[in-house]
Amino acid sequence: MKAVPALLTPALAAIHERRSVRSYTSDPVEHDVIEHLLDAAVWAPSAMNGQPWAFVVVQDPVVLMRLETEAATLYFDEPLVPELAALDPAELQQLRDLVLAPGFNILHGAPALIVIYATSAAGVPDCYLAAENLLLAATALGLGSCPIGLARPLFDQPETKAEFGVPPGCVCALPVVLGVAAAGSTPPPRTAPNVLAWS
Ligand SMILES: Cc1cc2nc3c(=O)[nH]c(=O)nc-3n(C[C@H](O)[C@H](O)[C@H](O)COP(=O)(O)O)c2cc1C
């Protein structure tokens, strides 16, 4: 592949430098920075320019701690919520073991959380594109970030949606945590592109 000078390609640099960060300082993320991240998110492409997304931002440390506890508790509550009841038992056990691991925090102790909701189930793929824009923008602004699929069941609960004024028809696409990274992280390896055909 032809090399492209790094200085000319900030977008490619952000793509390669973005990491899922699982350790944060308590430094708050400024309001303006969150606004920039949301703006980056809504510049994602969407089918028919439908822009089927909505956002919940949480920065209150007390609320974040409570949400973390609620997200973890859902994995053990009986009866299980439908999203978790539908899992293969071995997969559910693996997730429970992870959640119970000493020192594990589903939200990684991050000082900011942005939950990306699709305004209907059909909008979820567009929301993933918005999420990647947001993650890359965070990298470009010097912040660490991490998608948190483990918290998705919590944010799809009617009670949680009601707490944040999320309409019942919205579907949680992806919660994302953000903040100043407390430690560097090693890039997990990538396999080369699996090109099945190129005619
Ligand atoms: C849909 C989705 C859900 C994820 N959920 C979690 C999660 O709950 N907790 C977590 O620590 N990382 C989560 N991740 C991050 C992945 O583990 C991470 O992207 C992968 O290991 C590659 O590492 P990298 O992001 O640093 O390149 C998720 C990623 C995606 C795309």
The ligand as a Tripos MOL2 file, in Angstrom:
@<TRIPOS>MOLECULE
LIG
   31    33     1     0     0
SMALL
NO_CHARGES

@<TRIPOS>ATOM
      1 C1        -20.4310   -2.7550   19.9790 C.3       1 LIG1
      2 C2        -19.2440   -2.7290   20.9150 C.ar      1 LIG1
      3 C3        -19.4360   -2.9940   22.2560 C.ar      1 LIG1
      4 C4        -18.3440   -2.9530   23.1280 C.ar      1 LIG1
      5 N1        -18.5730   -3.1340   24.4660 N.ar      1 LIG1
      6 C5        -17.5410   -3.0300   25.3340 C.ar      1 LIG1
      7 C6        -17.7880   -3.1020   26.7340 C.ar      1 LIG1
      8 O1        -18.8980   -3.3110   27.2040 O.2       1 LIG1
      9 N2        -16.7330   -2.9310   27.5690 N.ar      1 LIG1
     10 C7        -15.4610   -2.6780   27.0920 C.ar      1 LIG1
     11 O2        -14.5590   -2.5060   27.8970 O.2       1 LIG1
     12 N3        -15.2030   -2.6140   25.7720 N.ar      1 LIG1
     13 C8        -16.2090   -2.7540   24.8810 C.ar      1 LIG1
     14 N4        -15.9830   -2.6290   23.5380 N.ar      1 LIG1
     15 C9        -14.6150   -2.3430   23.0620 C.3       1 LIG1
     16 C10       -13.9650   -3.5380   22.3620 C.3       1 LIG1
     17 O3        -13.6180   -4.4950   23.3270 O.3       1 LIG1
     18 C11       -12.7270   -3.0070   21.5840 C.3       1 LIG1
     19 O4        -13.1640   -2.1470   20.5790 O.3       1 LIG1
     20 C12       -11.8840   -4.1200   20.9550 C.3       1 LIG1
     21 O5        -11.3170   -4.9420   21.9390 O.3       1 LIG1
     22 C13       -10.7460   -3.5270   20.0860 C.3       1 LIG1
     23 O6         -9.9360   -2.6780   20.8470 O.3       1 LIG1
     24 P1         -9.7380   -1.1400   20.4240 P.3       1 LIG1
     25 O7        -11.0870   -0.4780   20.4740 O.co2     1 LIG1
     26 O8         -8.7800   -0.5420   21.4120 O.co2     1 LIG1
     27 O9         -9.1790   -1.0990   19.0200 O.co2     1 LIG1
     28 C14       -17.0310   -2.6840   22.6340 C.ar      1 LIG1
     29 C15       -16.8660   -2.4250   21.2840 C.ar      1 LIG1
     30 C16       -17.9510   -2.4340   20.4340 C.ar      1 LIG1
     31 C17       -17.7340   -2.1070   18.9670 C.3       1 LIG1
@<TRIPOS>BOND
     1     1     2 1
     2     2     3 ar
     3     2    30 ar
     4     3     4 ar
     5     4     5 ar
     6     4    28 ar
     7     5     6 ar
     8     6     7 ar
     9     6    13 1
    10     7     8 2
    11     7     9 ar
    12     9    10 ar
    13    10    11 2
    14    10    12 ar
    15    12    13 ar
    16    13    14 ar
    17    14    15 1
    18    14    28 ar
    19    15    16 1
    20    16    17 1
    21    16    18 1
    22    18    19 1
    23    18    20 1
    24    20    21 1
    25    20    22 1
    26    22    23 1
    27    23    24 1
    28    24    25 2
    29    24    26 1
    30    24    27 1
    31    28    29 ar
    32    29    30 ar
    33    30    31 1
@<TRIPOS>SUBSTRUCTURE
     1 LIG1         1 GROUP 0 **** ****
